[in-house]
Amino acid sequence: MAAEKLSTRHLLGIKDINLNDIELIFETADNFKDVINRPIKRVPSLRDITIANIFFENSTRTKLSFELAEKRLSADVINFAASSSSVSKGETLIDTVNNILAMKVDMVVMRHPYAGAGVFLSKHINAQIVNAGDGAHEHPTQALLDAYSIRHKLGEVRGKKVVIVGDILHSRVAISNILCLQKLGAEVMVCGPTTLIPKHIEALGVKVEHNLIKALNWCDVANMLRIQMERQDIKYFPSLREYAMMYGLNKQILDNLDREIIVMHPGPINRGVEITSDVADSKQSIILDQVENGVAVRMAVLYLLASQRD
């Protein structure tokens, strides 16, 4: 049985939480999954809580998922986009957030282009912080919903073999997934071109494979990452077409594997690059399950953090 309280006041990264925390989030998400599948999808759990979604980077899915989770919990929600704010006039991160907190905000969900922004902020303000992605560092709720989706589909995560394919070098999803899956007892492999695999990543206890077919024949689950062109300052491979030929997953490859695997993708999908439409829409894909589970997991995180406010 998991503990009844999280061991941390914030959710800044998977490295800051333990196995009991993850299991408690999953148990709570199970209950919220029932809520969001019933006719009345709202509960009054966070009725007196005000949450600010502060996004210094563009986001569609994560922002919508958090906003829906907050509204399902009956929280008051403030949305803040840095591109249309005084940040563009030179206002500092702390000034921006303190101005928002002066409006009596209890919790901040923040995405920021710089690694460690959430940790920095947690040392300077009183509100609880949920990291919705900081640079190429961590994206903890994505890793939690990915692991939760594997658990929901395969029964458990322990002992499963998961390969993360693609742009590992620039991916906060990859790092958070590696840490989360290992805490849950899964084996993890990364696969991609040499230029997109960080040096010394084996130190994290992961296997490295550059041949996609070998990686797919090894795994139970393949998590196909997007090529993050916006984070790449140099050319890491000749062309998207060549990348798709070497590391793109199509239905023919999927059907010719030694075993049936499940396919995941954190989105947004570049159809025809890392994954083809017939794979994304196949019965082995749990991409839409990830979206649904994301709301339940984020509801669980927000509820558990709010329940231990001073």
Helices and strands as residue ranges (DSSP letters): G 14-16, H 19-36, E 50-55, H 61-72, E 76-81, G 82-84, G 86-89, H 93-101, E 107-112, H 117-122, E 128-134, H 140-154, E 161-165, H 172-183, E 187-191, G 194-196, G 201-204, E 207-209, H 212-218, E 221-224, G 229-231, H 240-247, H 251-255, E 262-264, H 277-280, H 287-306
